[in-house]
């Protein structure tokens, strides 16, 4: 997308949209320094404009400048934390994992859909992490994860088609990754029929992912998916069944509104 595209898409505040695109680019590769030239080239923004925008973002604490380039700033953590605080499900997620005899021993994630990717909102580490396991704030291709499959399965086929008009959105990690829209639609249809999502090595050949959808609590709220990553071949069919049962119970608890005790007054 070029500057002209940005102007047409949001003539009222093009600078704001460009700044958001810079933050999105830095968020895609957390911890990786991006030079001013890299940012300008990848986003199709004039280098002079990019410099001015980065300076403004740096002043606001949203990015920080290093010797090699730019990274996300600490202010993004504050904003992200404030956003997550608005969802009762995120706060309940950790309690549910800690109290569950099964989930307390697993690597559990909760995520929401962000275009054709999933955004990980919380991670409970009840077992050792593995390569490519997500951290809070990471974005992964939805088609290659169990949580992403659970979330995509909630959409109508036409909505999924719109998300994947660009073939590059279907990212391949292993020979089990979905490589075309037809195969993805079939996987989503099977997920709806089954009632839960399963990913057998799409992201990592030795990892089996199981996930359940947590539908939006009210209009205007996002849906979530809660999932567990099991490492082959250590997991057994019995373990998979117990994890799925625990995920089903957790999803049901997260779907229910959190009741806040009414204040009591002394006479």
Beta strands, then each sheet from edge to edge (+ up, - down):
strand 1: 63-65
strand 2: 70-72
strand 3: 107-114
strand 4: 117-125
strand 5: 139-141
strand 6: 197-200
strand 7: 207-214
strand 8: 224-231
sheet 1: 1+ 2-
sheet 2: 5+ 4- 3+ 8- 7+ 6-
end
